[in-house]
Amino acid sequence: MREKTGLRILTDVHLPDQCAVAAEVADVLQIPAFLCRQTDLLEAAGRTGRPVNVKKGQWMHPEGMRGAVDKVRGAARGSGGSVAVTERGTFFGYGDLVVDMRAFARMREACAAPVIFDATHSVQRPGQGTGGASGGAREFIPPLALAAVAAGADGVFLETHPDPANAPSDGPNMIPLSELDALVDRLLAVRDACTR
């Protein structure tokens, strides 16, 4: 895939012993939100020397990510790995995730790392889909992504599929592939307007 598209490969790792194997083929290792405080996993990812993206747990405040980043960096000493952190919202009340736009600046300052916004998982509705699967509210992906870029997010994570209703996973919180180019163009326009 990398050779055909020129795109880098990012993959989740869930266990420390997956990190070295995944690093043989992936360009970036990602720590899922619910595992962002697992010291052995963070250190194993850091030791690979690959860039590591750590998603902020939905229960954590932005400054709480400093410890996770320090663990990755401490294990990566001399191996050249870099770290980014991802905001995907905080659980609030009735099960929706709420994105605090202040979190981008707060996490960047606390972690001294680029901050990514996970626009598609931020609209996920755990347990509210068909048969207890996760639901989602994809109509809010564009406005949240645009707001995040205006608020200073360094990058945006977007999941897409040609037919989200029939995607094997996370369909309710994906944007249709046919809408991706237009959204990326809008995101770049907002970034350009905010950095002038």
C-alpha positions as CSV (number, residue, x, y, z in Angstrom):
1,M,0.0,0.0,0.0
2,R,2.8,2.5,0.9
3,E,4.4,1.9,-2.5
4,K,1.2,2.5,-4.4
5,T,-0.1,5.6,-2.5
6,G,3.0,7.1,-0.9
7,L,1.1,7.3,2.3
8,R,2.6,6.2,5.6
9,I,1.1,3.3,7.6
10,L,-0.3,3.9,11.1
11,T,-1.6,1.0,13.2
12,D,-2.8,0.5,16.7
13,V,-0.9,-1.7,19.1
14,H,-2.6,-3.2,22.1
15,L,0.1,-5.3,23.8
16,P,3.8,-4.6,24.4
17,D,4.9,-7.6,22.4
18,Q,3.1,-6.3,19.3
19,C,5.2,-3.2,19.1
20,A,8.5,-4.5,17.7
21,V,6.6,-6.7,15.1
22,A,4.3,-3.9,14.1
23,A,7.3,-1.5,13.8
24,E,8.8,-3.7,11.1
25,V,6.0,-2.7,8.7
26,A,4.2,0.4,10.1
27,D,5.6,3.9,10.0
28,V,3.7,5.1,13.1
29,L,2.5,3.1,16.1
30,Q,-0.7,4.3,17.8
31,I,-1.7,3.7,21.4
32,P,-5.6,3.5,21.7
33,A,-7.3,5.9,24.1
34,F,-8.2,3.2,26.6
35,L,-4.6,2.1,26.8
36,C,-2.9,5.5,27.1
37,R,-1.8,4.8,30.7
38,Q,-0.3,1.4,30.2
39,T,3.3,2.0,31.0
40,D,4.7,-1.2,29.5
41,L,2.9,-0.6,26.2
42,L,4.0,3.1,26.0
43,E,7.6,2.1,26.7
44,A,7.6,-0.8,24.3
45,A,6.3,1.5,21.5
46,G,8.9,4.1,22.4
47,R,11.8,1.6,22.2
48,T,11.0,0.8,18.6
49,G,12.2,4.2,17.4
50,R,9.1,4.7,15.4
51,P,6.9,7.7,15.8
52,V,4.2,7.1,18.4
53,N,0.7,8.7,18.5
54,V,-1.0,8.4,21.9
55,K,-4.7,9.0,22.0
56,K,-6.0,10.8,25.1
57,G,-8.2,8.7,27.3
58,Q,-11.8,10.0,27.4
59,W,-11.5,10.4,31.2
60,M,-8.3,12.4,31.2
61,H,-7.7,16.2,31.2
62,P,-5.2,17.5,28.6
63,E,-2.3,18.0,31.0
64,G,-2.7,14.4,32.2
65,M,-1.1,13.2,28.9
66,R,2.3,14.6,29.9
67,G,3.1,11.3,31.8
68,A,2.3,9.1,28.8
69,V,4.4,11.2,26.5
70,D,7.3,11.3,29.0
71,K,7.2,7.4,29.1
72,V,7.4,7.1,25.4
73,R,10.2,9.6,25.1
74,G,12.1,8.1,28.0
75,A,12.0,4.7,26.4
76,A,12.9,6.1,23.0
77,R,16.2,7.8,24.1
78,G,18.7,7.4,21.4
79,S,16.3,5.6,19.0
80,G,15.0,8.8,17.4
81,G,11.2,8.3,17.9
82,S,8.9,11.2,18.0
83,V,5.5,11.5,19.8
84,A,2.2,13.1,19.0
85,V,-1.0,13.2,21.1
86,T,-4.6,12.9,19.9
87,E,-7.7,14.5,21.3
88,R,-11.0,12.7,20.7
89,G,-13.2,14.2,23.3
90,T,-14.3,13.5,26.9
91,F,-17.3,11.4,28.0
92,F,-20.0,13.6,29.3
93,G,-23.5,12.9,30.7
94,Y,-25.5,11.0,28.2
95,G,-22.7,9.1,26.4
96,D,-21.7,11.5,23.7
97,L,-18.1,12.7,23.6
98,V,-17.6,16.4,24.1
99,V,-14.6,18.1,22.5
100,D,-13.2,21.0,24.5
101,M,-11.4,23.2,21.9
102,R,-9.1,24.5,24.6
103,A,-7.6,21.0,24.8
104,F,-5.4,21.5,21.7
105,A,-3.4,24.4,23.2
106,R,-3.3,22.9,26.7
107,M,-2.0,19.5,25.5
108,R,0.5,21.0,23.2
109,E,1.9,23.1,26.0
110,A,1.8,20.3,28.6
111,C,3.3,17.6,26.2
112,A,5.5,19.7,23.9
113,A,4.1,17.6,21.1
114,P,1.9,18.0,18.0
115,V,-1.8,17.6,18.8
116,I,-4.0,15.7,16.4
117,F,-7.8,15.8,16.4
118,D,-9.6,12.5,15.8
119,A,-12.7,13.9,14.1
120,T,-14.4,10.6,13.4
121,H,-14.0,8.9,16.7
122,S,-15.1,12.1,18.5
123,V,-18.6,11.6,17.2
124,Q,-18.7,7.9,18.2
125,R,-21.6,6.9,20.5
126,P,-20.5,3.8,22.3
127,G,-23.2,1.2,22.7
128,Q,-25.8,3.3,21.0
129,G,-25.7,1.5,17.6
130,T,-27.5,-1.5,16.2
131,G,-27.3,-4.6,18.5
132,G,-25.2,-2.7,21.1
133,A,-22.4,-1.8,18.6
134,S,-21.1,1.8,18.6
135,G,-23.2,4.3,16.9
136,G,-22.2,7.7,15.6
137,A,-23.2,11.1,14.4
138,R,-21.2,11.6,11.2
139,E,-23.0,14.9,10.4
140,F,-20.9,16.6,13.1
141,I,-17.5,15.5,11.7
142,P,-17.0,18.5,9.4
143,P,-18.0,21.2,11.9
144,L,-15.9,19.7,14.7
145,A,-12.9,19.2,12.4
146,L,-13.1,22.7,11.1
147,A,-13.4,24.1,14.6
148,A,-10.4,22.0,15.8
149,V,-8.2,23.3,13.0
150,A,-9.2,26.9,13.8
151,A,-8.5,26.1,17.5
152,G,-4.9,25.0,16.6
153,A,-5.0,21.3,16.0
154,D,-1.8,20.3,14.1
155,G,-3.5,17.5,12.2
156,V,-6.8,15.7,11.7
157,F,-7.5,12.0,11.8
158,L,-10.5,11.0,9.6
159,E,-11.9,7.6,8.9
160,T,-13.6,7.2,5.5
161,H,-15.2,4.4,3.5
162,P,-16.9,4.3,0.0
163,D,-20.1,3.1,1.7
164,P,-20.0,3.8,5.5
165,A,-23.4,2.2,6.1
166,N,-21.8,-1.1,5.0
167,A,-18.3,-0.6,6.5
168,P,-17.2,-3.6,8.7
169,S,-16.4,-1.3,11.6
170,D,-17.2,2.3,12.8
171,G,-19.5,3.1,9.8
172,P,-21.7,5.5,11.7
173,N,-18.8,7.7,12.5
174,M,-17.1,7.7,9.1
175,I,-17.5,10.2,6.3
176,P,-18.2,8.9,2.8
177,L,-15.1,8.7,0.7
178,S,-16.9,10.9,-1.9
179,E,-16.9,13.8,0.6
180,L,-13.3,13.5,1.8
181,D,-11.6,15.8,-0.8
182,A,-14.0,18.7,-0.2
183,L,-13.6,18.4,3.6
184,V,-9.8,18.3,3.3
185,D,-9.9,21.4,1.1
186,R,-12.0,23.2,3.6
187,L,-9.7,22.2,6.5
188,L,-6.7,23.5,4.6
189,A,-8.4,26.8,3.8
190,V,-9.2,27.3,7.5
191,R,-5.7,26.4,8.5
192,D,-4.3,28.9,6.0
193,A,-6.7,31.6,7.2
194,C,-5.7,31.0,10.8
195,T,-1.9,31.0,10.2
196,R,-1.7,34.3,8.2
